[in-house]
Amino acid sequence: MKKTKLRLIGVAASISMGALALVACGGPEAATDGKVDGTGKTLNVLVGANAQHGEKYKDWQGHIAEEFKKSTGADLKFETFASASDELSKIQTSVVAGQGPDVYAVGTTFVPTAYSTGAFVKFDDKQWDQIGGRDRFLPATLGISGPDEKNEVGVPFLSRPYVLAYNTELFKKAGLDQPAKTWDGLLEQAKKLTNGSTYGFATGYADNYAPWKFVWTMANQAGNPLVDGDKARLQDPAVQKAYETYFGWLTKDKVVNPAAAGWNDSQAVADFAAGNSAIMLMTTANAKPTFDSGAVKGKYAFTTMPTVPPGQSTAPSGGNPVTSIISGDDLVIAQYSQQQDLAAAYVKLLTSEDEQLYYHKTFGDLPTNAAAAKKVADGDAALAPMIESAKQAKTTPFTGAWGDIQLALTNIVAQARPALANGGVATTALEAALAQAQKDAQASLDRALANK
């Protein structure tokens, strides 16, 4: 076995010193007749914790472990991460050590960071065939699997295009037909829908994943992609306007429950499901089981989010009318894994038509498997807005620096939460936070470009 070789990669998060890429030693385990015999072996898998459906998620893990045991003879061991920073830290730690999980289920926005380390398996035709073929997946879900079709590390597992949900009963009482297609128009509706203990918007300002997506969406709609070639563009009027709008819903416009300063999105989903808010912002299909078991069952609908940025009545020239990031989870296989055939068998199982339908039925997330996705779309007209949102979705910048930039955007909200709970964020404080985020983002982008 050749000695494992390490090289420093400039994909450091704001909390870390950098990531190391591995040229792994050893090859995949042998397979016989296309089947993998994993008897006596254990496959280690890193997945995100599911706060919204905790008990159901444990049950699903038991189910998939049982199915995996039946097909390979091997056991599964799950490790979880609880936040985006935790996710990135665990990736970096394992990459540096050259040991850890065999398979990672990562958010789509972290695929560029994973790719940039050089520590995950690139899928060629043989490897795609091992998991059932590249053509088993919806083309749109492959949009962030790699920088191009010849350099893909991410296998689409789940699709979560963002939409909003609205309480049709509350809309009717307020004399409203459907949500507006501009952010300013939606805010005016939210003001009309806010009454007593009922609020216009539901969203979680303490969520680990959602807040930065509002800023990314609004900035892109205004014409700022946040990364423009070799330049970060966080210290920008469109970005500042996005934060002011997002913060203002809570502190100035008062269309969000004040308690939301400390909510995660699971709490916001529960608030909407209870009928206490009229519009659930930046939500996905995995909220549907909660809605359908709550007071809003039969009284809500989904639609795409506004595509016109704050302060505008029509889409500006140069703007990008995005509805969502390409969102979901991808599966990546570690190069250091000595069980790559077994890992491929796991990926093949999770992305099979039957298991994709099982997961959708349990959690609501949309399949990436094309056959399963067609069955879901044909069987539930309520999901049509999500399918439409997926068509208008845009990938986040494919750079190893994106993990840092995403965390920098999130940290601005995290640092502002005390002020959000006490009246508002001062303009000078926001400007200072954006200046620091710009500095950190540009430094990370420079490192990533230097190490390409």
Phi and psi in degrees as a GROMACS rama.xvg file:
@    title "Ramachandran Plot"
@    xaxis  label "Phi"
@    yaxis  label "Psi"
@TYPE xy
-70.8631  149.657  LYS-2
-66.2641  133.318  LYS-3
-60.3673  133.074  THR-4
-109.812  131.758  LYS-5
-111.443  142.521  LEU-6
-138.389  137.979  ARG-7
-73.9897  134.23  LEU-8
-120.026  139.488  ILE-9
-86.7888  64.6385  GLY-10
-122.432  32.1892  VAL-11
-64.8981  139.631  ALA-12
-82.7445  168.786  ALA-13
-64.1922  -15.2243  SER-14
-101.554  2.54763  ILE-15
-137.695  172.413  SER-16
-93.7653  -5.38667  MET-17
134.862  173.221  GLY-18
-117.144  153.332  ALA-19
-115.074  137.617  LEU-20
-100.026  151.444  ALA-21
-119.351  137.82  LEU-22
-100.689  104.145  VAL-23
-73.0368  150.252  ALA-24
-97.583  155.508  CYS-25
82.1597  163.779  GLY-26
-120.791  -178.021  GLY-27
-68.3838  153.964  PRO-28
-65.703  155.807  GLU-29
-72.4673  144.169  ALA-30
-118.912  150.97  ALA-31
-119.904  124.141  THR-32
53.6165  35.4797  ASP-33
78.4495  -2.7909  GLY-34
-109.897  147.208  LYS-35
-103.88  126.611  VAL-36
-98.2838  103.395  ASP-37
-104.805  20.5838  GLY-38
-53.4159  127.1  THR-39
82.4474  -0.0575943  GLY-40
-105.959  161.364  LYS-41
-128.542  127.499  THR-42
-96.286  127.588  LEU-43
-98.1755  128.581  ASN-44
-128.796  132.226  VAL-45
-100.351  126.486  LEU-46
-135.964  159.614  VAL-47
-77.3996  141.982  GLY-48
-66.0006  143.793  ALA-49
-109.319  89.3796  ASN-50
-67.2716  -29.3505  ALA-51
-75.2176  -33.1126  GLN-52
-132.162  53.5979  HIS-53
-52.8094  -54.5147  GLY-54
-68.7152  -40.8003  GLU-55
-61.5913  -35.2713  LYS-56
-67.6579  -39.5535  TYR-57
-61.7404  -41.2465  LYS-58
-63.6058  -41.7677  ASP-59
-63.6594  -41.2269  TRP-60
-58.9451  -40.5454  GLN-61
-63.5557  -41.4641  GLY-62
-62.2496  -48.8787  HIS-63
-70.5403  -31.5371  ILE-64
-64.5046  -39.2843  ALA-65
-66.1757  -44.4225  GLU-66
-65.564  -37.1619  GLU-67
-67.5895  -39.0984  PHE-68
-63.0573  -41.5055  LYS-69
-62.1584  -40.4672  LYS-70
-86.3239  -25.2727  SER-71
-125.699  -19.2449  THR-72
83.9319  -2.5177  GLY-73
-97.3196  160.025  ALA-74
-96.6734  160.311  ASP-75
-115.145  140.633  LEU-76
-127.301  121.285  LYS-77
-98.9301  137.576  PHE-78
-121.36  144.104  GLU-79
-119.912  155.206  THR-80
-120.093  153.143  PHE-81
-110.656  -11.3874  ALA-82
-153.874  171.34  SER-83
-65.2772  -39.4596  ALA-84
-67.3752  -37.4331  SER-85
-64.7353  -40.9694  ASP-86
-58.8194  -49.0796  GLU-87
-66.8038  -40.3233  LEU-88
-61.0863  -42.7243  SER-89
-67.3765  -37.5982  LYS-90
-61.7254  -49.1247  ILE-91
-62.4475  -44.169  GLN-92
-60.4083  -44.8523  THR-93
-68.8226  -39.1454  SER-94
-63.8341  -43.6125  VAL-95
-64.775  -43.167  VAL-96
-75.8795  -22.991  ALA-97
72.7224  24.418  GLY-98
-157.006  157.197  GLN-99
144.651  -149.072  GLY-100
-59.5148  146.77  PRO-101
-80.1299  -36.2768  ASP-102
-129.685  138.023  VAL-103
-116.738  133.214  TYR-104
-100.472  105.832  ALA-105
-114.848  152.02  VAL-106
-63.0055  147.101  GLY-107
-55.7655  -32.7088  THR-108
-71.9831  -11.886  THR-109
-96.5351  -3.21255  PHE-110
-61.5997  -42.7352  VAL-111
-59.0474  -38.1541  PRO-112
-65.8889  -44.3382  THR-113
-61.0486  -43.6148  ALA-114
-60.8986  -43.0491  TYR-115
-66.3649  -20.755  SER-116
-73.7885  -20.8136  THR-117
71.3658  11.8347  GLY-118
-101.769  5.8023  ALA-119
-122.866  150.289  PHE-120
-64.5319  127.914  VAL-121
-86.0627  133.245  LYS-122
-87.3953  119.129  PHE-123
-101.934  -174.48  ASP-124
-58.6157  -40.091  ASP-125
-61.8396  -43.6033  LYS-126
-72.5266  -36.2729  GLN-127
-61.7221  -40.7808  TRP-128
-62.1739  -35.3517  ASP-129
-59.3974  -31.4828  GLN-130
-103.652  12.0103  ILE-131
108.099  -0.210834  GLY-132
100.601  143.1  GLY-133
-65.435  -28.7889  ARG-134
-77.5275  0.636964  ASP-135
-77.8607  -10.8778  ARG-136
-102.035  150.453  PHE-137
-62.8413  130.17  LEU-138
-53.3313  -39.9143  PRO-139
-62.7962  -30.078  ALA-140
-75.7264  -12.0774  THR-141
-89.5634  2.37542  LEU-142
-64.3043  -19.0631  GLY-143
-126.719  23.4738  ILE-144
-73.2636  -20.6592  SER-145
-177.305  175.998  GLY-146
-68.5548  -23.3714  PRO-147
-159.043  174.12  ASP-148
-65.3924  -23.2955  GLU-149
-87.7646  -5.08702  LYS-150
-135.435  65.7768  ASN-151
-110.636  132.499  GLU-152
-116.007  -21.889  VAL-153
-96.2627  130.238  GLY-154
-104.757  119.712  VAL-155
-60.4358  128.465  PRO-156
-110.873  -51.3624  PHE-157
-133.995  147.322  LEU-158
-116.136  128.968  SER-159
-133.053  67.3161  ARG-160
-63.7012  140.225  PRO-161
-85.6561  141.975  TYR-162
-142.933  -175.516  VAL-163
-121.726  154.43  LEU-164
-113.175  143.149  ALA-165
-134.942  146.514  TYR-166
-80.9731  105.981  ASN-167
-65.1623  -31.2989  THR-168
-67.8235  -45.2609  GLU-169
-67.5021  -35.9143  LEU-170
-62.8854  -43.8237  PHE-171
-63.9505  -42.3844  LYS-172
-62.6884  -32.2396  LYS-173
-86.2469  0.645804  ALA-174
75.9439  25.2088  GLY-175
-108.015  144.083  LEU-176
-88.201  -60.5578  ASP-177
-151.402  165.407  GLN-178
-62.0459  144.7  PRO-179
-68.1165  159.841  ALA-180
-101.5  4.96084  LYS-181
-118.55  151.734  THR-182
-66.3762  -36.4522  TRP-183
-66.0947  -41.5177  ASP-184
-65.9214  -37.5727  GLY-185
-66.3193  -37.4843  LEU-186
-63.7095  -42.0735  LEU-187
-61.9303  -37.9626  GLU-188
-65.7323  -41.0286  GLN-189
-61.5759  -38.1283  ALA-190
-63.0839  -40.9289  LYS-191
-67.7039  -30.1546  LYS-192
-87.3035  -11.4642  LEU-193
-82.9526  120.502  THR-194
-155.658  114.711  ASN-195
63.0061  -120.513  GLY-196
-91.4153  5.14653  SER-197
-102.519  130.916  THR-198
-114.948  155.433  TYR-199
-68.9158  -46.1516  GLY-200
-113.059  149.995  PHE-201
-124.765  127.393  ALA-202
-162.641  158.652  THR-203
-109.858  111.416  GLY-204
-76.7317  -15.6053  TYR-205
-101.972  13.3357  ALA-206
-70.8901  147.681  ASP-207
-80.6488  -12.9526  ASN-208
-125.059  -35.3495  TYR-209
-79.4564  -39.8486  ALA-210
-54.6039  -43.2481  PRO-211
-64.7779  -24.6598  TRP-212
-67.3571  -31.0564  LYS-213
-63.1463  -44.8377  PHE-214
-65.5729  -45.6337  VAL-215
-58.5784  -45.6895  TRP-216
-62.3987  -52.057  THR-217
-65.1525  -39.3543  MET-218
-65.1186  -43.918  ALA-219
-62.8582  -40.2221  ASN-220
-62.7184  -28.6405  GLN-221
-87.0654  -4.50031  ALA-222
104.295  9.36138  GLY-223
-112.22  110.476  ASN-224
-81.3396  1.48464  PRO-225
76.2596  -34.8718  LEU-226
-125.53  121.135  VAL-227
-123.435  94.4901  ASP-228
66.3485  -117.788  GLY-229
-100.051  15.4749  ASP-230
-120.685  134.087  LYS-231
-84.7118  143.721  ALA-232
-129.968  57.0704  ARG-233
-87.2882  -34.1061  LEU-234
-86.7806  80.8259  GLN-235
-148.845  144.2  ASP-236
-55.9704  -37.0753  PRO-237
-66.2293  -36.7001  ALA-238
-70.9985  -43.4984  VAL-239
-62.1089  -41.6605  GLN-240
-61.9544  -37.6133  LYS-241
-63.6625  -46.0828  ALA-242
-64.4866  -42.6166  TYR-243
-61.9091  -39.0563  GLU-244
-65.1962  -49.3228  THR-245
-62.3334  -45.6229  TYR-246
-68.236  -37.4303  PHE-247
-64.3376  -30.9636  GLY-248
-53.6832  -37.8627  TRP-249
-84.5903  -45.6028  LEU-250
-96.5802  -33.8315  THR-251
-102.488  -49.8774  LYS-252
-81.4938  -24.4512  ASP-253
55.5006  43.5338  LYS-254
-103.243  6.83831  VAL-255
-123.92  140.239  VAL-256
-53.1096  127.562  ASN-257
-53.6071  -28.9417  PRO-258
-64.8474  -18.3023  ALA-259
-64.6169  -15.3107  ALA-260
-59.4528  -25.3388  ALA-261
-111.925  8.85813  GLY-262
-87.5276  148.125  TRP-263
-94.2348  177.606  ASN-264
-70.7479  -25.8614  ASP-265
-62.5038  -37.4825  SER-266
-70.4284  -36.7596  GLN-267
-66.1437  -40.8947  ALA-268
-60.735  -43.2722  VAL-269
-63.8944  -37.0036  ALA-270
-64.3622  -44.966  ASP-271
-65.1506  -42.62  PHE-272
-61.1043  -29.9318  ALA-273
-81.2275  -4.8473  ALA-274
85.0849  16.0849  GLY-275
-91.6267  -5.5067  ASN-276
-143.293  155.461  SER-277
-93.7638  -28.696  ALA-278
-135.156  123.244  ILE-279
-96.7986  114.153  MET-280
-86.819  153.24  LEU-281
47.184  56.1228  MET-282
-114.643  171.644  THR-283
-135.729  -179.486  THR-284
-62.8488  -22.3307  ALA-285
-74.1926  -4.53523  ASN-286
-84.898  -15.787  ALA-287
-58.4621  -43.9421  LYS-288
-58.6287  -36.4894  PRO-289
-69.7403  -43.2374  THR-290
-60.539  -42.224  PHE-291
-73.3205  -12.4407  ASP-292
-104.733  6.60834  SER-293
-111.237  -171.103  GLY-294
-67.1988  -18.8365  ALA-295
-89.474  3.37731  VAL-296
-53.422  126.247  LYS-297
77.4066  3.11934  GLY-298
-126.707  24.0524  LYS-299
-141.628  164.777  TYR-300
-149.217  159.169  ALA-301
-102.368  152.677  PHE-302
-154.49  163.761  THR-303
-69.1952  154.569  THR-304
-78.6883  163.868  MET-305
-56.4194  147.898  PRO-306
-116.113  2.35074  THR-307
-107.768  124.804  VAL-308
-67.4011  161.264  PRO-309
-56.0099  141.216  PRO-310
85.6412  0.75342  GLY-311
-125.318  147.253  GLN-312
-100.316  -18.285  SER-313
-137.737  161.869  THR-314
-62.9677  127.233  ALA-315
-74.3874  155.224  PRO-316
-61.6408  130.813  SER-317
89.638  -6.80306  GLY-318
-80.5286  162.762  GLY-319
-119.454  110.061  ASN-320
-75.88  59.6293  PRO-321
-75.5501  148.893  VAL-322
-106.172  -20.641  THR-323
-165.944  156.563  SER-324
-73.7799  162.006  ILE-325
-71.416  105.142  ILE-326
-119.785  147.292  SER-327
153.471  -153.7  GLY-328
-126.59  140.369  ASP-329
-116.075  156.177  ASP-330
-107.18  131.101  LEU-331
-126.645  146.046  VAL-332
-110.106  128.849  ILE-333
-70.5363  136.29  ALA-334
-64.7163  -31.4104  GLN-335
-72.4623  -12.8014  TYR-336
-62.8337  132.823  SER-337
-91.7719  10.7264  GLN-338
-129.262  46.3567  GLN-339
-68.0164  -32.9786  GLN-340
-66.8081  -39.1834  ASP-341
-67.4909  -38.8998  LEU-342
-62.4867  -40.8624  ALA-343
-64.082  -36.6236  ALA-344
-64.2332  -36.7062  ALA-345
-65.788  -45.6396  TYR-346
-62.2079  -41.3895  VAL-347
-61.8487  -41.2282  LYS-348
-63.7938  -48.2352  LEU-349
-64.949  -29.4378  LEU-350
-100.387  10.4143  THR-351
-71.3732  156.816  SER-352
-57.8003  -46.0345  GLU-353
-63.6207  -44.9435  ASP-354
-72.9079  -31.2527  GLU-355
-65.9314  -40.856  GLN-356
-67.9332  -37.4388  LEU-357
-63.0637  -44.6125  TYR-358
-65.4535  -42.652  TYR-359
-61.2559  -43.9062  HIS-360
-62.9225  -33.8086  LYS-361
-80.626  -43.1459  THR-362
-117.725  -16.3435  PHE-363
94.1604  -18.9317  GLY-364
-58.6537  145.71  ASP-365
-80.4553  143.627  LEU-366
-69.7855  152.971  PRO-367
-100.053  -19.7303  THR-368
-66.8094  123.659  ASN-369
-60.5692  -42.5899  ALA-370
-65.4585  -42.4702  ALA-371
-66.838  -40.9503  ALA-372
-61.3708  -38.9113  ALA-373
-64.3877  -42.3454  LYS-374
-63.0178  -40.672  LYS-375
-65.7458  -46.5499  VAL-376
-63.6505  -40.2601  ALA-377
-69.2526  -26.319  ASP-378
-96.5713  -7.40689  GLY-379
-147.37  97.5333  ASP-380
-64.3577  -21.9047  ALA-381
-64.347  -20.0711  ALA-382
-88.0095  -1.72694  LEU-383
-55.0812  -41.4604  ALA-384
-60.9682  -32.3498  PRO-385
-70.017  -38.997  MET-386
-65.1888  -38.8183  ILE-387
-66.7319  -41.0035  GLU-388
-62.3621  -39.9  SER-389
-60.2259  -35.494  ALA-390
-66.7847  -31.113  LYS-391
-98.306  5.51225  GLN-392
-72.4118  156.641  ALA-393
-131.924  143.325  LYS-394
-73.2514  145.682  THR-395
-70.4621  160.933  THR-396
-54.8991  132.622  PRO-397
-87.9173  83.8121  PHE-398
-141.787  147.016  THR-399
-64.1051  -14.306  GLY-400
-83.4365  -9.85333  ALA-401
-62.4783  -34.7515  TRP-402
-56.0566  -44.0109  GLY-403
-64.5795  -43.8644  ASP-404
-65.1294  -42.6376  ILE-405
-59.2042  -43.9312  GLN-406
-68.0383  -34.3307  LEU-407
-63.7239  -41.2046  ALA-408
-64.2527  -40.8677  LEU-409
-66.7872  -39.2713  THR-410
-64.0856  -30.1327  ASN-411
-60.4025  -42.1617  ILE-412
-69.0224  -43.2276  VAL-413
-60.1444  -42.9878  ALA-414
-70.4104  -23.9745  GLN-415
-85.8841  -10.8716  ALA-416
-58.3618  -42.0552  ARG-417
-57.591  -41.6205  PRO-418
-68.4713  -37.0989  ALA-419
-62.2155  -34.56  LEU-420
-79.7315  -7.53042  ALA-421
-129.717  37.0777  ASN-422
114.224  -30.6746  GLY-423
151.19  166.789  GLY-424
-102.028  123.237  VAL-425
-65.1824  144.828  ALA-426
-58.2527  -41.5724  THR-427
-63.3283  -36.6626  THR-428
-67.7899  -40.997  ALA-429
-66.1134  -42.3806  LEU-430
-62.8206  -39.6457  GLU-431
-66.0493  -40.0349  ALA-432
-65.2968  -39.9334  ALA-433
-67.0422  -36.931  LEU-434
-63.55  -42.4163  ALA-435
-68.0832  -41.2739  GLN-436
-62.7348  -39.7214  ALA-437
-61.3325  -45.3095  GLN-438
-61.2639  -47.4469  LYS-439
-65.7525  -42.58  ASP-440
-64.306  -43.212  ALA-441
-65.8211  -39.3534  GLN-442
-62.5193  -42.2864  ALA-443
-67.0075  -40.29  SER-444
-64.6586  -40.8941  LEU-445
-61.3714  -41.2436  ASP-446
-65.2108  -43.5314  ARG-447
-62.9062  -41.3925  ALA-448
-68.348  -35.5625  LEU-449
-69.0503  -23.8019  ALA-450
-105.858  11.6067  ASN-451
